[in-house]
Amino acid sequence: MMQKSILLGTMIGTIFGVLIGAGFGAITLTLNGILIGLVIGLVLGVVTGALTAALTVRTAGTTGGVSVGAYTGMAFGAVFGMVIGVLIPTSLRVSANTEGMPMLDAIIMGRFHTAILTSFLLAILGTMVGAWIGGKNLIPRNLKEGTNHD
């Protein structure tokens, strides 16, 4: 179950990571911004998807369901995003081409802003992956078995 879930989580993370990254890159209104966002979304989507799926299998198992998976993915994505955001070097953050757009300038202004944005975006991605994996692995229990309500 673990390997299949990790493979599915990687695929889901990749698809939604690319969409989130390309969508965020589209704010620049340039092809380079979209492509850079797409590549970053691809890399973070693969890693976040695989790690979230593995963690969801451990926490939700076959009884946790969608809610446990979603909360597991949300918590992991937020913490993982915060760590990734803090580790982005200042030189890379400052050299980012924001095309002079005030929204993007504000985001890269400080390490805190970047870490919060990364945390938020990976929490969204982790929630999607966790909910999907938790729901897929759920084995519903038979509530009528062992009761004398007939």
C-alpha positions as CSV (number, residue, x, y, z in Angstrom):
1,M,0.0,0.0,0.0
2,M,2.9,2.4,0.8
3,Q,4.5,2.2,-2.6
4,K,1.3,2.6,-4.6
5,S,0.3,5.5,-2.4
6,I,3.7,7.2,-2.8
7,L,3.5,6.7,-6.6
8,L,0.0,8.2,-6.7
9,G,1.0,11.0,-4.3
10,T,3.9,11.8,-6.6
11,M,1.7,12.0,-9.6
12,I,-0.9,14.1,-7.9
13,G,1.8,16.4,-6.4
14,T,3.4,16.8,-9.8
15,I,0.2,17.7,-11.6
16,F,-1.0,20.2,-9.0
17,G,2.5,21.5,-8.3
18,V,2.9,22.3,-12.0
19,L,-0.5,24.0,-12.0
20,I,0.2,26.1,-8.9
21,G,3.7,27.0,-10.0
22,A,2.7,28.0,-13.5
23,G,-0.3,29.9,-12.2
24,F,1.9,31.8,-9.8
25,G,4.5,32.4,-12.5
26,A,1.7,33.8,-14.7
27,I,1.4,36.7,-12.4
28,T,4.6,38.1,-14.1
29,L,2.8,38.0,-17.5
30,T,6.0,36.7,-19.1
31,L,6.8,33.3,-20.6
32,N,10.0,33.1,-18.5
33,G,8.0,33.7,-15.3
34,I,5.5,30.9,-16.2
35,L,8.3,28.5,-17.1
36,I,10.3,29.1,-14.0
37,G,7.1,28.8,-11.9
38,L,6.3,25.6,-13.7
39,V,9.7,24.0,-13.1
40,I,9.8,25.0,-9.4
41,G,6.2,23.7,-9.0
42,L,7.3,20.4,-10.7
43,V,10.2,19.9,-8.3
44,L,8.4,20.9,-5.2
45,G,5.3,19.0,-6.3
46,V,7.2,15.7,-6.7
47,V,8.9,16.0,-3.4
48,T,5.9,17.2,-1.4
49,G,3.6,14.7,-3.1
50,A,5.8,11.7,-2.3
51,L,6.5,12.8,1.3
52,T,2.9,13.7,2.0
53,A,1.7,10.4,0.7
54,A,4.1,8.4,2.8
55,L,3.2,10.4,5.9
56,T,-0.5,10.0,5.2
57,V,-0.2,6.3,4.9
58,R,1.5,6.2,8.3
59,T,-1.1,8.5,10.0
60,A,-4.3,7.6,8.3
61,G,-3.7,4.0,7.2
62,T,-6.9,2.3,6.1
63,T,-9.1,3.8,8.8
64,G,-8.3,7.5,8.8
65,G,-10.0,8.6,5.6
66,V,-10.1,12.0,3.8
67,S,-10.1,14.2,6.9
68,V,-7.0,12.6,8.5
69,G,-5.3,12.7,5.2
70,A,-6.1,16.3,4.5
71,Y,-5.0,17.5,8.0
72,T,-1.8,15.4,7.7
73,G,-1.0,16.9,4.3
74,M,-1.9,20.4,5.4
75,A,0.4,20.2,8.5
76,F,3.2,18.6,6.6
77,G,3.0,21.0,3.7
78,A,3.0,24.0,5.9
79,V,6.0,22.9,7.9
80,F,7.9,21.7,4.8
81,G,7.1,24.9,3.0
82,M,8.3,27.0,5.9
83,V,11.6,25.1,6.0
84,I,12.0,25.5,2.2
85,G,11.1,29.2,2.3
86,V,13.6,29.9,5.1
87,L,16.4,28.1,3.2
88,I,16.0,30.2,0.1
89,P,19.2,32.2,-0.1
90,T,18.9,36.0,0.1
91,S,20.9,36.4,-3.0
92,L,18.5,34.2,-5.0
93,R,15.4,35.9,-3.5
94,V,16.7,39.4,-4.2
95,S,17.8,38.5,-7.8
96,A,14.3,37.2,-8.7
97,N,12.9,39.0,-11.7
98,T,9.6,40.4,-10.4
99,E,9.0,42.7,-13.5
100,G,8.5,45.6,-11.1
101,M,5.2,44.3,-9.9
102,P,4.3,45.5,-6.4
103,M,2.7,42.2,-5.3
104,L,5.8,40.2,-6.3
105,D,8.2,42.8,-4.8
106,A,6.4,42.6,-1.5
107,I,6.6,38.8,-1.4
108,I,10.4,38.7,-2.0
109,M,11.0,41.7,0.3
110,G,12.0,39.5,3.3
111,R,12.7,36.0,4.4
112,F,9.6,35.9,6.5
113,H,7.3,36.8,3.5
114,T,8.9,34.2,1.3
115,A,8.7,31.5,4.0
116,I,5.0,32.3,4.6
117,L,4.1,32.2,0.9
118,T,6.0,28.9,0.4
119,S,4.3,27.5,3.5
120,F,0.9,28.5,2.3
121,L,1.3,27.1,-1.2
122,L,2.8,23.8,-0.1
123,A,0.0,23.5,2.6
124,I,-2.5,23.7,-0.3
125,L,-0.6,21.1,-2.2
126,G,-0.2,18.8,0.8
127,T,-3.9,19.1,1.6
128,M,-4.9,17.9,-1.9
129,V,-2.5,15.0,-1.9
130,G,-3.3,14.0,1.7
131,A,-7.0,14.0,1.1
132,W,-6.7,12.0,-2.0
133,I,-4.5,9.4,-0.5
134,G,-6.5,9.2,2.7
135,G,-9.7,8.7,0.8
136,K,-8.2,6.2,-1.5
137,N,-6.8,4.0,1.3
138,L,-9.9,4.1,3.4
139,I,-11.6,0.7,3.9
140,P,-15.2,1.4,5.1
141,R,-16.3,-0.6,8.1
142,N,-19.5,-2.6,8.0
143,L,-21.7,-1.1,10.7
144,K,-24.5,-3.7,10.3
145,E,-22.2,-6.6,11.0
146,G,-22.6,-8.0,14.5
147,T,-25.7,-6.1,15.4
148,N,-29.2,-7.5,16.1
149,H,-31.3,-4.7,14.6
150,D,-33.2,-7.0,12.2
